[in-house]
Amino acid sequence: MFGIYYERKITLELWQLYDSVGNKTGKIIEANSEIPEGLYHKTVSVWIKNKKEQYLMSKRSPEKQYAYCWECTGGSVQAGENTWEAACREAYEELGIDISSLTGKKLISKKRKEQKDFYDVWIVYGEFGLHELSPNTTEVIDVKWMDMKEILLLNQYGYLHPLLDYVDINFFKEEIK
């Protein structure tokens, strides 16, 4: 999907704005601009899971907010994208892998007032060796396959990205269904 057509770092990112029930407003702002009161943008996370029941996790760069926290891949949806397209783009931007040919399943879709976003969580099943990855070092300083227990421990001790607050044993039980 991406190939040479797609560059890993886009110079200007734009966010589509939505009303409180998720309808497009026709307004577009530059990424990371203040979102006007009563409006929202869309964000996404994607959990990449292998046959060993492990999830591909990345450790955030020290230059980023929530530095050194572990997370699944994710970010903001750009204007013109849907959340699956954004998940694929983020996996490519952050990890250098193309997941667009894999089948994704949406696990969670919710509105988060504090973050002023509509947030979708996807899962995709794929096999990637760590040697196949080419992490974007401005965003990611480490990558590791982790099982559910490791991720729950990261969460328990505050090393998991705080916006992944839905991650608990029930999340993993629901994901298995």
N, C-alpha and C positions, 0 to 999 in steps of 0.2 A: 504494500500500500504506500509506503513512504519513499523508499529508494532515493535516487538523486534528486527527485522533485522536492523532497521535504528537507528543510534545514532543521537542525536540532535546536537552534535558538532563534526565535522570531524576535525581531527588534521592537515591534509595537504590537502588544496584545490588547484586544478590545473585548469588553464584557457586554453582553446583552442584558438589559434590566427587565425584571418581571414584577408584576403586582403581587399582592399578598396571597393570591390563589394560584399563581404560576402562569398567568397570561403575559405574553410579551407586551411591553409598553411602547415599543418602537424607539426607546432611548438606548443609546450605546455610550459607554464611558471607557476611558483608558483603564487598563488593569491596575489594580491597587489604588485607584482613586477612591475617595470617600463615596460610599453608596448613599444616595439621598434617603431620608426617612420614609418608611413605608414601602421601599423598593428592595429588591433582592437580585442576586446573581446566582449562577449555578456552579456547583463544585462536584467533584467526583473522587472516589477512591476505587482502586482495583486490587483485589487480592489475587495473586497468581499462585496456584496450588499445583504441586506435582503428585505423581503416583505414590510417593512415600508419605503422603499426608503432611507435607511440609509447605510452608508459605514463603514466598520470596520477599524478604524484608530488606530495607535500606536504612542506613544511618545518615541523618541529616548533616550537612556541612556546617562548620562553626559560623559561617557568615549568615546562615538562615535563622529566621525565628524558630524557636524550639531546637536550637543547636544540639547536636549529638543525640537527639531522640531517634528511636527506631520507628519505622512506619512502613505501611504498604505504599505502593505508588499512588499518587494522586495530585490534584491541583484544580485550578479553575477552568471552567468551560469557556472557550472563546466564542465570540459572536459568530453565528453560522454553524456551530457544531452541535451535535447532540451529545449526551453524556457518554455513550459508548465510544464515539469518535474521540472525545476528549481523553477517555481512559487509555485508548490506544496511543494517542499522541503523547500523553504523559509517560507511558511505559517506554516509548521510543526516546523521548527527550531525556528522561532521568537514567534509564538503564541501557539504552541502545538496542532494545529488542522490539521486534514487530509482532504484536499479538493480534493484529487485525484479522488474520485468517482463522483464528480460534473462535469458538463459540462462547460468548459471555452470557452470564445469567445475573440479572439484577436482584440483589438481596435486600436492599434497604432503599427507600426513597422517603426523605423527610425534609420538613422545613425547620431551619434552625434560626430562630429570631435573633439570638445574640450575635451570630456570625453573618446575619443578613444574607442567608443563602438557602437554596434548595439543593439538598445533598443526596446524591445517589452513590450507592456502594455496589460494585460489581465483583463477581468472581469469574475467573477463567482458569481452565485446566491446561497446563502446558509443561513441557519438559525442556528446561534450559540448564546447561552446565554453566557454572560461574565463569568459566573461561570464555563463554560465548557472549558475555555481557561486556558492555563498554560504558560504564557509569560516567555521567556528566559530573566531573569533580567540583563544579561550582555548586552543585546541589547535593551530591551523595559522596560520602567518604568511605563507606563500607557496604557490602552486600552479603547476605547470608540466607541460606534456607533454614527456617526454624519450624519446629513443630508447635502444636497448640500449647503445650506446657511451657515452653520457652517464652512464647508471646504473652501468656498469662502472667508469668513471673516478671517480665519487663513492665507490664501494666501495674502489677502489685507494687513494684519498687520505683515507679515514676520514670521509667526509661522509655515508655511508649508515648508517641505523640499524643498530647492531651486531647486533641479533637477526635481521636479514635475512642471516645468515651463509651461507645457501645460494645467494646470488646470485652466479653466475659465468657464463661463456659456456655451460657445459653446462645450466644452468637455462633459459636462453633457447632453446637447441636443443631441449630436452625439451618446452618449452611450445609450440613450433611444431608438434610432431607431432599 
